[in-house]
């Protein structure tokens, strides 16, 4: 049994789980809600009059980041819930014993399951993200400047989280692994917001909280890179909007060094998962 065979079986199993329908319903609800919200921007009256096209683009840019954060949260919940039963659930139910009793390496099974989850998570991000872009384009005429790179970074964020969830599922129960993974995802985002506030206030100690959290778990760093790809730099420059301290705007794109670190992080955590899975009693 090769890793690709296991990946195909993992994808098939994921498509049969109820969590897939939950993801579809949540995504559809988010798309419908965002379509209604963006449609209200056209001709919106404020205390200073009707929004100009440039102001509408600025607001749309910020709202798109807010909606895409909701999309990334749905992807995070889905992948964490799917990754939990992948190892812990099969070990607890005895299914892993039936598979691994054959001459199959545990690392090949783990790689196949990881590849299947990666395909599922990245596919969800691509389809849901493109649908959201089309909604924004149809309602307010806004299209993000770098949609492909932004979606790629959101997909990378999903890969980071599901890799972490796999590691947790190799040492704790199914439910605990999902809860801890999503909890760490939220805690890292909050730490990033706190760090952004520290940067805006010129407090190096508080700003360091965000920096350290993005190194320990790269989900927030990848999210900030995706935000920069989705927002409209011309609108921000035109109105002199300062993004420092804002949880839904990013000042600069990600560096190559940080992207390399995210790749190294995934490789290290996957290696720890393989080591833990190999030593665990089935």
C-alpha positions in Angstrom: 0.0 0.0 0.0 1.6 3.2 -1.2 1.3 6.7 0.3 -0.8 7.8 -2.7 -3.2 4.9 -2.2 -3.7 6.0 1.5 -4.1 9.6 0.3 -6.9 8.6 -2.0 -8.6 6.6 0.8 -8.3 9.5 3.2 -9.9 11.9 0.7 -12.7 9.4 0.1 -13.2 9.0 3.9 -13.2 12.8 4.4 -15.9 13.3 1.7 -18.2 10.9 3.6 -17.9 12.6 7.0 -20.7 14.9 8.2 -18.1 17.6 8.8 -17.9 18.1 5.1 -21.5 19.1 4.9 -21.1 21.3 7.9 -18.2 23.1 6.1 -20.4 23.5 3.0 -23.3 25.0 5.0 -21.0 27.4 6.9 -19.3 28.5 3.8 -22.6 29.0 1.9 -23.9 31.1 4.9 -20.7 33.2 4.9 -20.9 33.8 1.2 -24.6 34.8 1.4 -24.0 37.1 4.3 -20.9 38.7 2.7 -22.9 39.2 -0.6 -25.6 41.1 1.3 -23.0 43.2 3.2 -20.9 44.1 0.1 -24.0 45.0 -1.9 -24.9 47.6 0.7 -21.7 49.4 0.1 -22.8 50.8 -3.2 -24.3 54.2 -2.6 -23.8 54.0 1.2 -24.5 57.2 2.9 -22.2 58.5 5.7 -22.1 61.6 7.7 -19.8 63.1 5.0 -22.0 62.1 2.1 -22.0 59.1 -0.3 -19.0 56.9 -0.4 -16.7 57.6 -3.4 -15.4 54.8 -5.5 -12.0 55.0 -3.8 -13.5 55.0 -0.3 -15.7 52.0 -1.3 -12.6 50.1 -2.5 -10.9 50.9 0.8 -13.9 49.6 2.8 -14.2 46.6 0.5 -10.5 45.8 1.0 -11.0 45.7 4.8 -14.2 43.8 4.7 -12.7 41.2 2.4 -9.9 40.6 4.9 -12.6 40.2 7.6 -14.6 37.7 5.5 -11.5 35.8 4.5 -10.5 35.5 8.2 -13.9 33.8 8.7 -13.1 31.6 5.8 -9.8 30.6 7.3 -11.5 29.9 10.6 -13.9 27.5 8.9 -11.0 25.8 7.2 -9.1 25.6 10.5 -12.1 24.0 12.2 -12.7 21.6 9.4 -9.1 20.4 9.0 -8.6 20.1 12.8 -11.8 18.0 13.1 -10.8 15.8 10.2 -7.2 15.4 11.2 -8.1 14.2 14.8 -9.8 10.9 13.8 -7.1 10.2 11.2 -4.7 8.8 13.7 -6.2 8.8 17.2 -9.7 7.7 16.0 -8.3 4.8 14.0 -6.0 3.7 16.9 -8.9 3.8 19.4 -11.3 1.9 17.1 -8.7 -0.7 16.2 -8.8 0.1 12.5 -5.1 1.0 12.5 -4.2 -2.5 13.7 -5.9 -4.1 10.7 -4.0 -1.9 8.3 -0.6 -1.9 10.0 -0.7 -5.7 10.5 0.3 -6.0 6.8 3.8 -5.2 5.6 3.1 -1.5 5.5 5.4 1.1 7.0 3.8 3.5 9.4 5.6 6.4 7.8 4.0 5.6 4.4 0.5 5.5 6.0 1.1 8.8 7.8 2.4 10.4 4.7 -0.6 9.2 2.7 -3.1 10.5 5.3 -1.2 13.9 5.5 -1.3 14.2 1.7 -5.0 13.4 1.6 -5.8 16.0 4.2 -3.5 18.6 2.5 -5.4 18.0 -0.8 -8.8 18.4 1.0 -7.8 21.6 2.9 -6.1 23.3 -0.1 -9.0 22.4 -2.4 -11.5 23.9 0.1 -9.5 27.1 0.4 -9.2 27.4 -3.4 -12.9 26.8 -4.2 -14.3 28.9 -1.2 -11.8 31.7 -1.8 -12.5 32.0 -5.5 -16.3 32.0 -4.8 -15.8 34.9 -2.3 -13.7 36.9 -4.8 -16.5 36.5 -7.4 -19.1 37.7 -4.9 -17.0 40.8 -4.1 -16.4 41.4 -7.8 -20.1 41.1 -8.6 -21.3 43.4 -5.8 -18.7 46.2 -5.6 -16.4 45.6 -8.5 -13.3 44.9 -6.3 -10.8 42.3 -7.1 -7.8 41.7 -4.8 -4.4 42.5 -6.3 -2.7 39.1 -5.6 -5.5 36.5 -5.3 -3.4 33.5 -6.2 -0.6 34.3 -3.7 -3.2 35.1 -1.0 -5.0 31.8 -1.4 -1.7 30.0 -1.5 -0.8 31.5 1.9 -4.2 30.6 3.3 -3.7 27.0 2.0 -0.3 27.0 3.7 -1.9 28.1 6.9 -4.3 25.2 6.6 -1.4 22.8 6.0 0.4 24.1 9.1 -2.7 23.6 11.3 -3.6 20.1 10.0 0.1 19.0 10.5 -0.1 20.2 14.1 -3.5 18.4 14.5 -1.9 15.2 13.2 0.9 15.5 15.8 -1.6 16.0 18.6 -3.7 13.1 17.4 -0.7 10.8 17.6 -0.4 11.5 21.4 -3.9 12.4 22.7 -7.5 11.5 22.0 -9.5 12.5 18.9 -11.5 15.3 20.6 -8.6 16.7 22.6 -6.4 17.0 19.5 -9.0 19.0 17.6 -9.8 21.3 20.6 -6.1 22.0 21.3 -5.3 22.7 17.6 -8.1 25.2 17.2 -7.3 26.7 20.6 -3.7 27.3 19.6 -4.8 28.7 16.3 -7.0 31.3 18.1 -4.4 32.0 20.7 -1.8 32.7 18.1 -4.1 35.1 16.2 -4.9 37.0 19.5 -1.1 37.2 20.3 -0.6 38.6 16.8 -3.2 41.3 17.4 -1.6 42.2 20.7 1.8 42.4 19.0 0.3 44.7 16.4 -1.1 47.0 19.1 2.4 47.0 20.7 4.0 48.0 17.3 1.4 50.8 16.9 2.2 52.1 20.4 5.9 51.7 20.0 6.1 49.2 22.9 8.8 46.7 21.9 8.0 44.3 24.7 4.3 43.9 23.7 5.3 43.8 20.0 7.6 40.9 20.7 4.6 38.8 21.8 3.3 38.8 18.2 6.7 38.0 16.8 7.4 35.1 19.1 3.9 33.6 18.5 4.3 33.8 14.7 7.6 31.9 15.0 6.2 29.2 17.4 3.1 28.6 15.2 3.2 30.2 11.7 -0.5 30.4 11.2 -0.9 34.0 12.1 2.2 35.0 10.1 0.8 33.3 7.0 -2.6 34.9 7.6 -1.0 38.4 7.7 0.8 37.7 4.4 -2.6 36.6 2.9 -4.2 39.9 4.1 -1.5 41.9 2.4 -2.3 40.1 -0.8 -6.0 40.7 -0.6 -6.0 44.4 0.4 -5.8 47.3 -2.0 -2.5 49.2 -1.5 -3.5 52.1 -3.8 -6.6 52.8 -1.7 -4.6 52.7 1.5 -2.0 55.1 0.1 -4.6 57.4 -1.3 -6.3 57.9 2.1 -3.2 57.7 4.2 -4.6 54.8 6.2 -2.3 53.3 8.8 -2.6 49.6 9.0 -0.4 49.2 12.1 -2.4 47.8 14.9 -5.3 46.7 12.7 -6.2 43.1 13.0 -7.5 43.0 9.4 -4.8 44.9 7.5 -1.1 44.1 7.0 1.7 46.6 6.3 4.1 44.4 4.4 4.3 41.1 2.5 6.0 38.1 4.0 9.7 37.7 3.5 11.3 34.7 1.9 13.0 33.8 5.1 9.6 33.5 6.9 8.2 31.4 4.2 11.2 29.1 4.4 10.7 28.9 8.2 7.1 27.9 7.7 8.2 25.0 5.4 10.9 23.9 7.9 8.3 24.1 10.7 5.9 21.8 8.8 8.8 19.4 8.1 9.9 19.3 11.8 6.4 18.8 13.1 5.7 16.0 10.5 8.9 14.3 11.6 7.8 14.5 15.3 4.5 13.0 14.3 6.2 10.1 12.4 8.4 9.5 15.4 5.5 9.5 17.8 3.3 7.3 15.6 6.2 4.8 15.1 6.6 4.4 18.9 3.0 4.3 19.8 1.4 1.0 20.7 -1.4 0.0 18.4 
